[in-house]
């Protein structure tokens, strides 16, 4: 089930602020950028890079997933492991607000998201 329009507006507002703080400088965004996508109750934070053998095309690589559980009104944080499977983010796998999930991803004390 997708988010309500009001909920989606709040999420996109938080993502806009987060992106403004994390995106690389304008002059290198054609080589490395950040983005996001929303699919159902999942929000994916993505790294955007040119394809190595076709630099005119770019590819999105998800590195974080925040999943909303409507029944508990909680947000679950996941990171993508080297085996390309999502794993619960051990330092703080569940938070009460989407903004707190973005803050936790930004802190990244275990370097799961930003190396």
N, C-alpha and C positions, 0 to 999 in steps of 0.2 A: 504494500500500500504506500502510495506517495505521500509527501508532506502536504499539509494544508497550505493555501496561498500565504497566509499570515506567518506561519512557521517557516516556510521557505524564504520569505522576505527577510526574516530575522537571521536565518542561517547565512544567506547570501551577503547580508550586511556585515556580519562577523567575518566572513571569508574575505570580503573586500578589504577590511582593516588589516587582517592577518597577511594578506598578499602584499599590501603596501609596505609592510614592515619586512617581509622576507624575500621579495623578488630581487633578482640581481639587477645591477645597473642597466639602464636603457641600452647602452652601446653593445652589450653582450647578449641581449635577450634573443637574438636570432640563433645563438649557439647554445644557450642554456636559459630556460625560463621555468617558472612554476605556474601551475594551473590546478583546476579542480573539476570534478564531475560529480553529479548526483544521480544515483540510480536507486529508485525505491527509497528505502530507509538508510541507504549507505551513502556516505560522502567520501570520495577518494581525493587525496591530495597527490598531485602528480608532478613529476619532473618532465619537462618538454625539451627534447634534443633533436637535432637533425639525424636522419638515418645515416649510418657511417658510409654506406656505399651509394647513397643518393641524397646528398646534402640539401637538395631543393625540397625534399619532403621531411616532415618532422614526425616524431613518435612520442606518445605520452607513456610514461613509466610510473605507475602508482607506487608510492612508498609508504603511505599511511591510509588507514581506513577508519572512519568513525561511524559506528552503527547505532542508530536510535532504536531503543526498545520501548515501544509505546506502552506496553502493559506495566512496566516498572518505572517509566518516565526517566530512564537512565541512558547514558551514552557510553558505548564500549569502544575502546581504543585498540587498534591492531596495527602491527607493522609487518612488512613483507620480508620474510627470511630469504636466505640465499637459494632455497629450494622452490621459491616462488609461491609459497603457501603463507596465508595470513596466520599470525600468531598473536595471542593476547599480549598487550604491552605490560610486562611484568611489574614495573615500578608502580603503575596506577592504571589498572585495566578498565576501571569503571569510574565515571564522574557524573555529577548531577546536572551539569549544564554544558552546552556545546562549546561555549567560550572557554570553559575550563579544559576541555579536551584539546583545543588549539593551544592553550598555554602550556599544557603538559608536553605536547609535541614540540613546541618551541624550546622548552627547557632541554629536553632530550639528554638527560644525564647519562644514559647508557649508550648514546650514539647509535641508536637504532634507525633513526630517520635521516640524519644528516651526516653520518659517518664520523 
